[in-house]
Amino acid sequence: MANVTDMDLDLGGIFLENSTYNYDEDYVYKDECSPEDGVGVRFGTVFLPMLYSLTLVLGLVGNGLVLVVLVQRRRSWRVTDTFILHLGLADTLLLVTLPLWAVQATGEWSFGTPLCKITGAMFTINFYCSIFLLACISLDRYLSVVHAVQMYSRRKPWMVQASCMSMWLLSLLLSIPDWHFLESVRDTRRDKVECVHNYSSLSQSGFDWRLASRLLYHTVGFLLPSAVLLFCYSCILLQRGSQGLQKQGAVRVILALVLVFFLCWTPYNITLMVDTFQGRPGEPVSVSCENGRTAVEKSLFVTFALACLHACLNPVLHLGLCRNFRRRVLDMVRCVEGVQDDPKLSLWDSGVVEDSPDQAEEKGTLNPMTTMGQVQSTQS
């Protein structure tokens, strides 16, 4: 059993041997905990490929529209536009890996170890980059709204690009465990090849590489950025209140992006945490079906698919919440030349109010003390 727990299930689980024999009915072999039952087979071979295909089509179309509109407005980009561009690129990076995951769901991994490493690393890079970019946007909004401090200046657009490239580089560095440990391995329990993390080659070193890589993922990739997001938007809500937030068009849209990100990624991360501490090497783990091991494995498949769904939801939010972006997309679909854009208008205006004075924050000139300024000008 020493080497059994060194093998990860794809999407984060653990392989455990649990084979029993039923001596009735001519010694027919029966695996009590085998996930290959009727519902599991239909979910894995039918529903998952359909979900991946739908996510791929919607995501490529939606993110393609976002990127095209942003390219058309490249001369009047703002801070938020740059971050949205990189979010779209990160989502597109994940989308191109979905056909490979769909093939594995219907049968087995038949693309070899090199492509296994690339596909798994791209998934990890997308996750890290998405939450890091959202944290940067949230920190910028927090400083602008609460402290009237501009983290980025329109006079120095290279600072925004440098921040985004730093997030990509950090995400690439954090994906090193995937580049090293992901391999195309045959699962003896299911008798098929899968793309999984294989820590068995370093199992004799005495260091728990599996636990270390998982803790790095949980801490740096989810818990710390989540704390930053929650802190920033809690302060923004306390500073502005619900009515003030409705007038903050860009802040309202970014908050919606953050909420959708948590809805999609939190179930997967919680399930992965359960699997991390339930299957640590060196601890006895019961292999009966009653202990929930099979439930964790199935939950990882379901929550992984939900996390991938996030890659196509951001453009849907843009179309539903952003009035100016929706108008640009409709003009482009109708092949109609739209009215010349006002450089003062943001693509990410939620359309809650007309000509909101708070749109100035997108130009780097936010003054959260407008009311106080009006009182002072009246007194002078």
C-alpha positions, 0 to 999 in steps of 0.5 A: 500500500506504500506505493498505491497512494502515490498515484493521483486520479486525473482531476485530483483523486487517488487510485485505490485497489478494492477488489472482492470476489463473489463466489456465487454465480460461477465466481464472477469477478465483482469490483464493489467500488468500481465507478463504472456502473450505469449512471457513472458510465452514462455521465462520463461517456455521454454527459461530460463530452456534451458539456465540454463540447457546448462549453467549447463552442460557446466559449470560443464564440463569446471570448472571440467577440470580446477579443474582437471588440477590444482590438477594435477599441485598442486606441482607447483602452483603459485599465479594465480593458487590458485586464479583460483582454488577458482574462479572455486569453486565459479562458481561451487557453483552457477551452482548447484543452476541452476536446482532449478531456472529452476524449478521455471521458469517453474512453482513455487518454491516447495522446501520450505523456507530452500532450498530457503535460501540456494539457494539464499545465494549461488548465492550471495556468488558466486557473492561476491567471484568472484568479490573479487577474481578478485580484489585481482588478479588485485591488485597483478598484479598492484603492480607487474607490476607498482611498482615491489612489490610482494604482495604474495611470493611463499615462503609463499603460506599460504598467498594466501590461507589466502586471498582466505579464507578471501574472502569466509568469507567476502562473507558469512557475506555479504550474511546474508540478504539472509539467514534472508529475503529469504522465500518461499512466495505465490505471490497473483498476479500470484497465485504461490509460489516463492522464494523471499525476504520478508521484511514485518515482519520488516516493522513496525520497521521504518527502511528500511531493503530492501533499506539497504540490496540493498545499501550494495549489490550495494556498497560493492559488485559491485561499490567498487570492480569495482573501484579497477579493473578499477584503477588497469588495467588503471595503467597497461595499462598506464605503459606497453602500448598495446604492453607490455600488449600482452607480459604479458600473465597472465595479458592479461588472467586476463584482459579477465576474468574481462571484461567477468565478467563485461559483464555478471554482469553489466546489472543485477546490473544496472537493480537492481539499477533501481528497488531499487530506483524505488520501495523504500517504502514510495514513490508513484509508479504508477502501470500502464504498461506505467511507465515501472514497468513490463519492469523492472521485465522482465529485471531482469529475463533476466539479472539474466540469463545472470549473471548465464551464467558467471559461464560457460564462464571462462573455455571457456576463459582458453581454448581459450587464455591459450596455456599451459592449452589447451595443458594439456586438450587435452592430458587428453582428448586423454588419452595421457601422456603429456610431463613433465611440465616445472615448469617455464611455467604458465598454463595461458600463452596466447601464444602470444610470445614464452618464454616471459621474462615477465613470470617471474612475475608468479614466483614472480620475475617480474622486470618491469624495464628490459630495464633499467637493461640491460642498467645499466649492459651494462654501467658497 
